[in-house]
Amino acid sequence: MSEKVKLTKAQEIEIQKLIESNDKEDIVSDHAQGAWMNDSPLNEISLDILIRALYFGYDTERTLEEKLVESYEKGYSLLPQHESNKAYRLGIERALEAFDIKVKGINA
């Protein structure tokens, strides 16, 4: 069995839209012929990656922001009022502040 490939969220969304109204064979054929619009996130992946995603499955890469929000919320959900959780969340906020990064759900 082949290993799942990694796709971006945008690529996953595009593939899901295509699967709703197309056969996998047609999607592969269109990709091989370069049928996507210039701004399609599928232009960033090879034919091999697309085939493996369609037939063997895929995992979606999370962005740094998504990972931070997940970690931030996870720390909060354990024991919201516990001092160590407050310190954990504050640490994430301070690190983002130090790098001048705004993340929706944390500090934006």
MOPAC internal coordinates of N, CA, C and O (Angstrom, degrees):
PM7 1SCF
backbone

  N    0.0000 0     0.00 0     0.00 0    0    0    0
  C    1.4555 1     0.00 0     0.00 0    1    0    0
  C    1.5194 1   109.32 1     0.00 0    2    1    0
  O    1.2310 1   120.78 1   -40.01 1    3    2    1
  N    1.2786 1   116.10 1   139.99 1    3    2    1
  C    1.4571 1   121.57 1  -177.47 1    5    3    2
  C    1.5254 1   110.80 1   -83.17 1    6    5    3
  O    1.2310 1   121.26 1   -28.55 1    7    6    5
  N    1.3008 1   115.20 1   151.45 1    7    6    5
  C    1.4598 1   121.57 1   179.47 1    9    7    6
  C    1.5274 1   109.98 1   -75.72 1   10    9    7
  O    1.2310 1   120.97 1   -36.15 1   11   10    9
  N    1.3220 1   115.75 1   143.85 1   11   10    9
  C    1.4613 1   120.31 1   177.73 1   13   11   10
  C    1.5230 1   109.29 1   -64.99 1   14   13   11
  O    1.2310 1   121.35 1   -32.98 1   15   14   13
  N    1.3223 1   115.02 1   147.02 1   15   14   13
  C    1.4560 1   120.81 1   177.06 1   17   15   14
  C    1.5288 1   109.25 1   -93.13 1   18   17   15
  O    1.2310 1   121.10 1   -16.06 1   19   18   17
  N    1.3077 1   115.50 1   163.94 1   19   18   17
  C    1.4684 1   121.38 1   177.47 1   21   19   18
  C    1.5194 1   108.88 1  -102.78 1   22   21   19
  O    1.2310 1   121.00 1   -48.94 1   23   22   21
  N    1.3153 1   115.70 1   131.06 1   23   22   21
  C    1.4590 1   122.31 1   176.92 1   25   23   22
  C    1.5129 1   109.53 1  -122.84 1   26   25   23
  O    1.2310 1   120.88 1   -24.96 1   27   26   25
  N    1.3135 1   115.92 1   155.04 1   27   26   25
  C    1.4563 1   119.56 1   172.17 1   29   27   26
  C    1.5246 1   108.04 1   -77.07 1   30   29   27
  O    1.2310 1   120.50 1   -14.56 1   31   30   29
  N    1.3081 1   116.65 1   165.44 1   31   30   29
  C    1.4566 1   120.90 1   178.14 1   33   31   30
  C    1.5285 1   110.73 1   -60.34 1   34   33   31
  O    1.2310 1   120.52 1   139.17 1   35   34   33
  N    1.3291 1   116.60 1   -40.83 1   35   34   33
  C    1.4681 1   120.69 1   179.67 1   37   35   34
  C    1.5255 1   111.05 1   -63.04 1   38   37   35
  O    1.2310 1   120.03 1   139.92 1   39   38   37
  N    1.3338 1   117.54 1   -40.08 1   39   38   37
  C    1.4609 1   120.83 1   177.79 1   41   39   38
  C    1.5227 1   110.83 1   -66.26 1   42   41   39
  O    1.2310 1   120.35 1   139.08 1   43   42   41
  N    1.3189 1   116.93 1   -40.92 1   43   42   41
  C    1.4620 1   120.37 1   177.85 1   45   43   42
  C    1.5260 1   110.73 1   -60.42 1   46   45   43
  O    1.2310 1   120.48 1   133.87 1   47   46   45
  N    1.3108 1   116.69 1   -46.13 1   47   46   45
  C    1.4622 1   120.99 1  -179.39 1   49   47   46
  C    1.5261 1   110.60 1   -60.65 1   50   49   47
  O    1.2310 1   120.64 1   136.26 1   51   50   49
  N    1.3242 1   116.39 1   -43.74 1   51   50   49
  C    1.4636 1   120.95 1  -179.88 1   53   51   50
  C    1.5243 1   111.19 1   -63.41 1   54   53   51
  O    1.2310 1   120.29 1   136.35 1   55   54   53
  N    1.3223 1   117.04 1   -43.65 1   55   54   53
  C    1.4652 1   120.65 1   179.32 1   57   55   54
  C    1.5260 1   110.47 1   -64.43 1   58   57   55
  O    1.2310 1   120.22 1   138.19 1   59   58   57
  N    1.3168 1   117.18 1   -41.81 1   59   58   57
  C    1.4697 1   119.76 1   179.34 1   61   59   58
  C    1.5233 1   111.30 1   -62.02 1   62   61   59
  O    1.2310 1   120.23 1   140.18 1   63   62   61
  N    1.3259 1   117.16 1   -39.82 1   63   62   61
  C    1.4738 1   120.60 1   177.10 1   65   63   62
  C    1.5279 1   110.32 1   -61.99 1   66   65   63
  O    1.2310 1   120.39 1   136.31 1   67   66   65
  N    1.3240 1   116.85 1   -43.69 1   67   66   65
  C    1.4597 1   120.81 1  -178.68 1   69   67   66
  C    1.5218 1   111.87 1   -66.20 1   70   69   67
  O    1.2310 1   120.30 1   139.54 1   71   70   69
  N    1.3221 1   117.04 1   -40.46 1   71   70   69
  C    1.4638 1   121.66 1  -178.25 1   73   71   70
  C    1.5336 1   111.24 1   -64.03 1   74   73   71
  O    1.2310 1   120.31 1   149.59 1   75   74   73
  N    1.3305 1   117.02 1   -30.41 1   75   74   73
  C    1.4648 1   120.25 1  -178.81 1   77   75   74
  C    1.5230 1   112.70 1   -63.06 1   78   77   75
  O    1.2310 1   120.55 1   151.35 1   79   78   77
  N    1.3382 1   116.56 1   -28.65 1   79   78   77
  C    1.4648 1   117.60 1  -175.00 1   81   79   78
  C    1.5311 1   114.59 1  -130.44 1   82   81   79
  O    1.2310 1   120.27 1  -169.53 1   83   82   81
  N    1.3415 1   117.09 1    10.47 1   83   82   81
  C    1.4601 1   120.10 1  -178.28 1   85   83   82
  C    1.5250 1   111.20 1  -138.73 1   86   85   83
  O    1.2310 1   120.96 1   -26.42 1   87   86   85
  N    1.3218 1   115.78 1   153.58 1   87   86   85
  C    1.4598 1   121.23 1   170.91 1   89   87   86
  C    1.5252 1   108.17 1   -76.74 1   90   89   87
  O    1.2310 1   120.93 1   -27.27 1   91   90   89
  N    1.3134 1   115.83 1   152.73 1   91   90   89
  C    1.4622 1   120.13 1   178.57 1   93   91   90
  C    1.5213 1   111.03 1   -58.75 1   94   93   91
  O    1.2310 1   120.61 1   140.08 1   95   94   93
  N    1.3239 1   116.43 1   -39.92 1   95   94   93
  C    1.4619 1   120.59 1  -179.61 1   97   95   94
  C    1.5249 1   111.32 1   -59.93 1   98   97   95
  O    1.2310 1   120.69 1   139.59 1   99   98   97
  N    1.3433 1   116.28 1   -40.41 1   99   98   97
  C    1.4659 1   120.50 1   179.48 1  101   99   98
  C    1.5299 1   111.34 1   -67.56 1  102  101   99
  O    1.2310 1   120.71 1   142.50 1  103  102  101
  N    1.3269 1   116.24 1   -37.50 1  103  102  101
  C    1.4611 1   120.22 1   178.46 1  105  103  102
  C    1.5229 1   109.80 1   -63.81 1  106  105  103
  O    1.2310 1   120.69 1   135.25 1  107  106  105
  N    1.3285 1   116.28 1   -44.75 1  107  106  105
  C    1.4649 1   121.08 1   178.76 1  109  107  106
  C    1.5262 1   110.06 1   -62.06 1  110  109  107
  O    1.2310 1   120.42 1   134.33 1  111  110  109
  N    1.3136 1   116.81 1   -45.67 1  111  110  109
  C    1.4653 1   121.27 1  -179.93 1  113  111  110
  C    1.5253 1   111.18 1   -60.82 1  114  113  111
  O    1.2310 1   120.51 1   134.25 1  115  114  113
  N    1.3207 1   116.63 1   -45.75 1  115  114  113
  C    1.4684 1   120.63 1   179.01 1  117  115  114
  C    1.5227 1   111.17 1   -61.31 1  118  117  115
  O    1.2310 1   120.70 1   138.55 1  119  118  117
  N    1.3252 1   116.27 1   -41.45 1  119  118  117
  C    1.4658 1   120.03 1   179.89 1  121  119  118
  C    1.5317 1   110.34 1   -64.47 1  122  121  119
  O    1.2310 1   120.64 1   138.05 1  123  122  121
  N    1.3244 1   116.39 1   -41.95 1  123  122  121
  C    1.4651 1   120.87 1  -179.68 1  125  123  122
  C    1.5290 1   111.19 1   -64.03 1  126  125  123
  O    1.2310 1   120.54 1   150.05 1  127  126  125
  N    1.3174 1   116.57 1   -29.95 1  127  126  125
  C    1.4607 1   121.20 1  -179.90 1  129  127  126
  C    1.5269 1   112.60 1   -90.26 1  130  129  127
  O    1.2310 1   120.20 1  -179.78 1  131  130  129
  N    1.3247 1   117.22 1     0.22 1  131  130  129
  C    1.4657 1   120.44 1   179.75 1  133  131  130
  C    1.5092 1   112.80 1    68.67 1  134  133  131
  O    1.2310 1   120.78 1  -138.68 1  135  134  133
  N    1.3240 1   116.12 1    41.32 1  135  134  133
  C    1.4658 1   120.96 1  -173.10 1  137  135  134
  C    1.5353 1   114.48 1   -82.27 1  138  137  135
  O    1.2310 1   119.74 1   175.29 1  139  138  137
  N    1.3001 1   118.10 1    -4.71 1  139  138  137
  C    1.4682 1   119.48 1  -175.85 1  141  139  138
  C    1.5281 1   111.15 1   -79.73 1  142  141  139
  O    1.2310 1   121.55 1   -26.51 1  143  142  141
  N    1.3057 1   114.64 1   153.49 1  143  142  141
  C    1.4690 1   120.71 1   174.41 1  145  143  142
  C    1.5251 1   108.65 1   -64.43 1  146  145  143
  O    1.2310 1   120.31 1   -22.22 1  147  146  145
  N    1.3093 1   117.02 1   157.78 1  147  146  145
  C    1.4650 1   121.47 1  -177.88 1  149  147  146
  C    1.5138 1   113.79 1   -57.59 1  150  149  147
  O    1.2310 1   120.05 1   147.75 1  151  150  149
  N    1.3152 1   117.52 1   -32.25 1  151  150  149
  C    1.4675 1   119.95 1  -176.28 1  153  151  150
  C    1.5281 1   113.41 1   -94.11 1  154  153  151
  O    1.2310 1   120.00 1  -171.13 1  155  154  153
  N    1.3235 1   117.61 1     8.87 1  155  154  153
  C    1.4587 1   120.47 1   179.68 1  157  155  154
  C    1.5235 1   110.89 1   -70.07 1  158  157  155
  O    1.2310 1   119.94 1   -46.60 1  159  158  157
  N    1.3308 1   117.72 1   133.40 1  159  158  157
  C    1.4670 1   120.07 1   177.24 1  161  159  158
  C    1.5282 1   112.55 1   -65.20 1  162  161  159
  O    1.2310 1   120.50 1   164.70 1  163  162  161
  N    1.3286 1   116.66 1   -15.30 1  163  162  161
  C    1.4695 1   119.31 1   178.64 1  165  163  162
  C    1.5286 1   111.81 1   -73.98 1  166  165  163
  O    1.2310 1   119.85 1   163.34 1  167  166  165
  N    1.3150 1   117.89 1   -16.66 1  167  166  165
  C    1.4612 1   120.72 1   175.90 1  169  167  166
  C    1.5278 1   111.38 1   -64.55 1  170  169  167
  O    1.2310 1   120.38 1   161.07 1  171  170  169
  N    1.3154 1   116.89 1   -18.93 1  171  170  169
  C    1.4643 1   121.79 1  -176.45 1  173  171  170
  C    1.5280 1   113.12 1   -85.19 1  174  173  171
  O    1.2310 1   119.91 1   173.99 1  175  174  173
  N    1.3380 1   117.78 1    -6.01 1  175  174  173
  C    1.4616 1   119.30 1  -177.94 1  177  175  174
  C    1.5287 1   110.73 1  -117.43 1  178  177  175
  O    1.2310 1   121.22 1   -28.13 1  179  178  177
  N    1.3155 1   115.28 1   151.87 1  179  178  177
  C    1.4645 1   121.05 1  -179.95 1  181  179  178
  C    1.5316 1   109.72 1   -77.93 1  182  181  179
  O    1.2310 1   121.62 1   -13.86 1  183  182  181
  N    1.3095 1   114.51 1   166.14 1  183  182  181
  C    1.4644 1   120.65 1   176.37 1  185  183  182
  C    1.5216 1   110.44 1   -60.66 1  186  185  183
  O    1.2310 1   120.52 1   139.27 1  187  186  185
  N    1.3296 1   116.62 1   -40.73 1  187  186  185
  C    1.4626 1   121.46 1   178.30 1  189  187  186
  C    1.5294 1   111.65 1   -58.40 1  190  189  187
  O    1.2310 1   120.44 1   133.83 1  191  190  189
  N    1.3114 1   116.77 1   -46.17 1  191  190  189
  C    1.4768 1   121.07 1  -179.78 1  193  191  190
  C    1.5279 1   110.06 1   -63.29 1  194  193  191
  O    1.2310 1   120.37 1   136.65 1  195  194  193
  N    1.3204 1   116.90 1   -43.35 1  195  194  193
  C    1.4643 1   120.29 1   179.13 1  197  195  194
  C    1.5212 1   111.17 1   -61.01 1  198  197  195
  O    1.2310 1   120.38 1   133.85 1  199  198  197
  N    1.3204 1   116.88 1   -46.15 1  199  198  197
  C    1.4715 1   120.41 1   179.86 1  201  199  198
  C    1.5241 1   110.56 1   -60.89 1  202  201  199
  O    1.2310 1   120.34 1   133.53 1  203  202  201
  N    1.3328 1   116.96 1   -46.47 1  203  202  201
  C    1.4694 1   119.11 1   179.66 1  205  203  202
  C    1.5259 1   111.24 1   -63.74 1  206  205  203
  O    1.2310 1   120.06 1   142.86 1  207  206  205
  N    1.3246 1   117.50 1   -37.14 1  207  206  205
  C    1.4683 1   120.42 1   178.22 1  209  207  206
  C    1.5243 1   110.90 1   -63.65 1  210  209  207
  O    1.2310 1   120.69 1   136.51 1  211  210  209
  N    1.3151 1   116.28 1   -43.49 1  211  210  209
  C    1.4685 1   120.64 1  -178.03 1  213  211  210
  C    1.5177 1   113.05 1   -70.17 1  214  213  211
  O    1.2310 1   119.97 1   141.74 1  215  214  213
  N    1.3272 1   117.66 1   -38.26 1  215  214  213
  C    1.4580 1   120.75 1  -171.76 1  217  215  214
  C    1.5265 1   115.15 1  -101.85 1  218  217  215
  O    1.2310 1   120.19 1   154.52 1  219  218  217
  N    1.3253 1   117.24 1   -25.48 1  219  218  217
  C    1.4660 1   119.64 1  -178.15 1  221  219  218
  C    1.5165 1   113.06 1  -115.05 1  222  221  219
  O    1.2310 1   120.23 1   168.10 1  223  222  221
  N    1.3128 1   117.17 1   -11.90 1  223  222  221
  C    1.4512 1   121.54 1   179.40 1  225  223  222
  C    1.5187 1   111.87 1   100.56 1  226  225  223
  O    1.2310 1   121.81 1    -7.31 1  227  226  225
  N    1.3084 1   114.14 1   172.69 1  227  226  225
  C    1.4506 1   120.13 1  -177.25 1  229  227  226
  C    1.5183 1   110.37 1  -153.33 1  230  229  227
  O    1.2310 1   121.67 1   -19.27 1  231  230  229
  N    1.2936 1   114.41 1   160.73 1  231  230  229
  C    1.4613 1   122.14 1   171.46 1  233  231  230
  C    1.5165 1   106.49 1  -113.29 1  234  233  231
  O    1.2310 1   120.92 1   -30.97 1  235  234  233
  N    1.3019 1   115.85 1   149.03 1  235  234  233
  C    1.4510 1   119.91 1   179.82 1  237  235  234
  C    1.5211 1   109.10 1   -98.37 1  238  237  235
  O    1.2310 1   121.39 1   -53.08 1  239  238  237
  N    1.3251 1   114.94 1   126.92 1  239  238  237
  C    1.4588 1   119.97 1   175.93 1  241  239  238
  C    1.5193 1   108.16 1   -70.86 1  242  241  239
  O    1.2310 1   121.37 1   -44.39 1  243  242  241
  N    1.3035 1   114.98 1   135.61 1  243  242  241
  C    1.4576 1   118.85 1   175.58 1  245  243  242
  C    1.5171 1   108.25 1   -95.72 1  246  245  243
  O    1.2310 1   121.19 1   -35.04 1  247  246  245
  N    1.3095 1   115.32 1   144.96 1  247  246  245
  C    1.4592 1   120.01 1   177.76 1  249  247  246
  C    1.5193 1   108.78 1   -74.45 1  250  249  247
  O    1.2310 1   121.13 1   -14.36 1  251  250  249
  N    1.3069 1   115.44 1   165.64 1  251  250  249
  C    1.4612 1   120.70 1   176.15 1  253  251  250
  C    1.5269 1   110.17 1   -55.93 1  254  253  251
  O    1.2310 1   120.62 1   136.66 1  255  254  253
  N    1.3176 1   116.41 1   -43.34 1  255  254  253
  C    1.4632 1   120.82 1  -179.73 1  257  255  254
  C    1.5238 1   111.28 1   -61.43 1  258  257  255
  O    1.2310 1   120.28 1   136.38 1  259  258  257
  N    1.3364 1   117.07 1   -43.62 1  259  258  257
  C    1.4687 1   120.51 1   179.31 1  261  259  258
  C    1.5273 1   111.06 1   -62.91 1  262  261  259
  O    1.2310 1   120.39 1   139.09 1  263  262  261
  N    1.3224 1   116.85 1   -40.91 1  263  262  261
  C    1.4614 1   120.97 1   178.66 1  265  263  262
  C    1.5229 1   110.97 1   -64.90 1  266  265  263
  O    1.2310 1   120.25 1   138.32 1  267  266  265
  N    1.3302 1   117.12 1   -41.68 1  267  266  265
  C    1.4616 1   120.63 1   179.94 1  269  267  266
  C    1.5255 1   111.79 1   -65.38 1  270  269  267
  O    1.2310 1   120.50 1   135.90 1  271  270  269
  N    1.3198 1   116.66 1   -44.10 1  271  270  269
  C    1.4698 1   119.93 1   179.50 1  273  271  270
  C    1.5282 1   109.82 1   -63.34 1  274  273  271
  O    1.2310 1   120.04 1   138.13 1  275  274  273
  N    1.3257 1   117.52 1   -41.87 1  275  274  273
  C    1.4669 1   120.70 1   178.45 1  277  275  274
  C    1.5324 1   110.83 1   -60.42 1  278  277  275
  O    1.2310 1   120.72 1   133.92 1  279  278  277
  N    1.3090 1   116.23 1   -46.08 1  279  278  277
  C    1.4617 1   120.75 1   179.77 1  281  279  278
  C    1.5280 1   110.80 1   -64.54 1  282  281  279
  O    1.2310 1   120.91 1   137.30 1  283  282  281
  N    1.3112 1   115.86 1   -42.70 1  283  282  281
  C    1.4672 1   121.96 1   179.71 1  285  283  282
  C    1.5297 1   110.33 1   -61.05 1  286  285  283
  O    1.2310 1   120.45 1   133.00 1  287  286  285
  N    1.3228 1   116.74 1   -47.00 1  287  286  285
  C    1.4676 1   121.18 1  -179.57 1  289  287  286
  C    1.5211 1   111.54 1   -69.59 1  290  289  287
  O    1.2310 1   120.10 1   144.60 1  291  290  289
  N    1.3098 1   117.42 1   -35.40 1  291  290  289
  C    1.4582 1   121.17 1   178.98 1  293  291  290
  C    1.5237 1   110.14 1   -63.40 1  294  293  291
  O    1.2310 1   120.62 1   134.56 1  295  294  293
  N    1.3077 1   116.43 1   -45.44 1  295  294  293
  C    1.4619 1   120.63 1   177.40 1  297  295  294
  C    1.5117 1   111.55 1   -60.62 1  298  297  295
  O    1.2310 1   120.77 1   141.29 1  299  298  297
  N    1.3215 1   116.13 1   -38.71 1  299  298  297
  C    1.4602 1   120.58 1  -179.54 1  301  299  298
  C    1.5206 1   111.56 1   -69.83 1  302  301  299
  O    1.2310 1   120.15 1   142.45 1  303  302  301
  N    1.3053 1   117.31 1   -37.55 1  303  302  301
  C    1.4641 1   119.91 1  -173.25 1  305  303  302
  C    1.5220 1   113.78 1   -74.68 1  306  305  303
  O    1.2310 1   119.83 1   161.25 1  307  306  305
  N    1.3223 1   117.93 1   -18.75 1  307  306  305
  C    1.4649 1   119.10 1  -178.18 1  309  307  306
  C    1.5273 1   111.29 1   -64.42 1  310  309  307
  O    1.2310 1   120.26 1   115.36 1  311  310  309
  N    1.2635 1   117.11 1   -64.64 1  311  310  309
  C    1.4654 1   123.00 1   176.12 1  313  311  310
  C    1.5273 1   107.30 1  -143.83 1  314  313  311
  O    1.2310 1   119.80 1   -91.19 1  315  314  313
  N    1.3183 1   117.98 1    88.81 1  315  314  313
  C    1.4629 1   121.18 1  -170.95 1  317  315  314
  C    1.5302 1   115.15 1   -52.57 1  318  317  315
  O    1.2310 1   120.09 1   145.93 1  319  318  317
  N    1.2761 1   117.44 1   -34.07 1  319  318  317
  C    1.4611 1   119.62 1  -175.74 1  321  319  318
  C    1.5266 1   113.37 1   -92.17 1  322  321  319
  O    1.2310 1   119.75 1   174.23 1  323  322  321
  N    1.3071 1   118.08 1    -5.77 1  323  322  321
  C    1.4551 1   121.66 1  -177.02 1  325  323  322
  C    1.5267 1   110.11 1   -71.14 1  326  325  323
  O    1.2310 1   120.38 1   -42.93 1  327  326  325
  N    1.3221 1   116.87 1   137.07 1  327  326  325
  C    1.4626 1   122.18 1  -176.14 1  329  327  326
  C    1.5284 1   112.94 1   -59.89 1  330  329  327
  O    1.2310 1   119.70 1   143.12 1  331  330  329
  N    1.3344 1   118.18 1   -36.88 1  331  330  329
  C    1.4627 1   118.91 1  -178.93 1  333  331  330
  C    1.5264 1   110.97 1   -66.13 1  334  333  331
  O    1.2310 1   120.14 1   146.70 1  335  334  333
  N    1.3341 1   117.34 1   -33.30 1  335  334  333
  C    1.4623 1   120.09 1   177.86 1  337  335  334
  C    1.5207 1   110.92 1   -71.15 1  338  337  335
  O    1.2310 1   120.30 1   142.45 1  339  338  337
  N    1.3181 1   117.04 1   -37.55 1  339  338  337
  C    1.4616 1   120.16 1   176.04 1  341  339  338
  C    1.5191 1   109.62 1   -62.98 1  342  341  339
  O    1.2310 1   120.55 1   137.53 1  343  342  341
  N    1.3282 1   116.56 1   -42.47 1  343  342  341
  C    1.4663 1   121.05 1   179.60 1  345  343  342
  C    1.5309 1   110.46 1   -66.26 1  346  345  343
  O    1.2310 1   120.09 1   141.27 1  347  346  345
  N    1.3077 1   117.44 1   -38.73 1  347  346  345
  C    1.4711 1   122.32 1   179.12 1  349  347  346
  C    1.5267 1   109.80 1   -61.16 1  350  349  347
  O    1.2310 1   120.80 1   129.95 1  351  350  349
  N    1.3222 1   116.07 1   -50.05 1  351  350  349
  C    1.4602 1   120.46 1  -179.74 1  353  351  350
  C    1.5239 1   111.22 1   -64.54 1  354  353  351
  O    1.2310 1   120.56 1   140.25 1  355  354  353
  N    1.3215 1   116.53 1   -39.75 1  355  354  353
  C    1.4584 1   120.48 1   178.06 1  357  355  354
  C    1.5285 1   110.43 1   -63.82 1  358  357  355
  O    1.2310 1   120.37 1   142.93 1  359  358  357
  N    1.3299 1   116.89 1   -37.07 1  359  358  357
  C    1.4575 1   120.63 1   177.32 1  361  359  358
  C    1.5268 1   112.03 1   -61.96 1  362  361  359
  O    1.2310 1   120.90 1   137.72 1  363  362  361
  N    1.3272 1   115.88 1   -42.28 1  363  362  361
  C    1.4671 1   119.77 1   177.21 1  365  363  362
  C    1.5200 1   109.63 1   -63.41 1  366  365  363
  O    1.2310 1   120.50 1   135.65 1  367  366  365
  N    1.3194 1   116.65 1   -44.35 1  367  366  365
  C    1.4649 1   120.53 1   179.91 1  369  367  366
  C    1.5226 1   111.04 1   -61.03 1  370  369  367
  O    1.2310 1   120.32 1   136.19 1  371  370  369
  N    1.3171 1   116.99 1   -43.81 1  371  370  369
  C    1.4777 1   120.94 1  -179.28 1  373  371  370
  C    1.5250 1   111.58 1   -66.78 1  374  373  371
  O    1.2310 1   120.15 1   141.72 1  375  374  373
  N    1.3365 1   117.31 1   -38.28 1  375  374  373
  C    1.4664 1   120.06 1   178.36 1  377  375  374
  C    1.5257 1   110.39 1   -64.26 1  378  377  375
  O    1.2310 1   120.39 1   137.48 1  379  378  377
  N    1.3190 1   116.86 1   -42.52 1  379  378  377
  C    1.4590 1   120.25 1   177.64 1  381  379  378
  C    1.5239 1   110.68 1   -63.51 1  382  381  379
  O    1.2310 1   120.87 1   138.98 1  383  382  381
  N    1.3074 1   115.93 1   -41.02 1  383  382  381
  C    1.4660 1   121.09 1   178.11 1  385  383  382
  C    1.5326 1   110.84 1   -62.09 1  386  385  383
  O    1.2310 1   120.39 1   137.94 1  387  386  385
  N    1.3264 1   116.87 1   -42.06 1  387  386  385
  C    1.4657 1   121.52 1  -178.92 1  389  387  386
  C    1.5289 1   111.64 1   -62.29 1  390  389  387
  O    1.2310 1   120.66 1   146.57 1  391  390  389
  N    1.3291 1   116.34 1   -33.43 1  391  390  389
  C    1.4629 1   120.18 1  -179.76 1  393  391  390
  C    1.5261 1   112.14 1   -98.50 1  394  393  391
  O    1.2310 1   120.57 1  -172.28 1  395  394  393
  N    1.3295 1   116.51 1     7.72 1  395  394  393
  C    1.4490 1   122.93 1   179.38 1  397  395  394
  C    1.5340 1   111.64 1    53.27 1  398  397  395
  O    1.2310 1   121.57 1  -131.21 1  399  398  397
  N    1.3450 1   114.61 1    48.79 1  399  398  397
  C    1.4572 1   121.77 1   179.63 1  401  399  398
  C    1.5302 1   108.41 1  -112.60 1  402  401  399
  O    1.2310 1   120.79 1   -48.32 1  403  402  401
  N    1.3229 1   116.09 1   131.68 1  403  402  401
  C    1.4563 1   121.74 1   176.66 1  405  403  402
  C    1.5318 1   108.45 1  -106.96 1  406  405  403
  O    1.2310 1   120.82 1   -51.81 1  407  406  405
  N    1.3306 1   116.03 1   128.19 1  407  406  405
  C    1.4656 1   121.31 1  -179.82 1  409  407  406
  C    1.5311 1   107.55 1  -127.59 1  410  409  407
  O    1.2310 1   121.47 1   -60.11 1  411  410  409
  N    1.3293 1   114.79 1   119.89 1  411  410  409
  C    1.4563 1   120.09 1   178.04 1  413  411  410
  C    1.5256 1   109.30 1   -60.08 1  414  413  411
  O    1.2310 1   120.60 1   -50.11 1  415  414  413
  N    1.3053 1   116.46 1   129.89 1  415  414  413
  C    1.4687 1   120.99 1  -178.26 1  417  415  414
  C    1.5136 1   112.10 1   101.30 1  418  417  415
  O    1.2310 1   120.83 1   168.68 1  419  418  417
  N    1.3363 1   116.01 1   -11.32 1  419  418  417
  C    1.4640 1   119.25 1   177.73 1  421  419  418
  C    1.5127 1   110.73 1  -124.19 1  422  421  419
  O    1.2310 1   120.38 1   118.12 1  423  422  421
  N    1.3249 1   116.89 1   -61.88 1  423  422  421
  C    1.4646 1   119.52 1  -176.18 1  425  423  422
  C    1.5284 1   113.28 1  -134.59 1  426  425  423
  O    1.2310 1   120.21 1  -164.53 1  427  426  425
  N    1.3067 1   117.20 1    15.47 1  427  426  425
  C    1.4696 1   119.57 1   179.42 1  429  427  426
  C    1.5134 1   110.50 1  -128.14 1  430  429  427
  O    1.2310 1   120.10 1   180.00 1  431  430  429

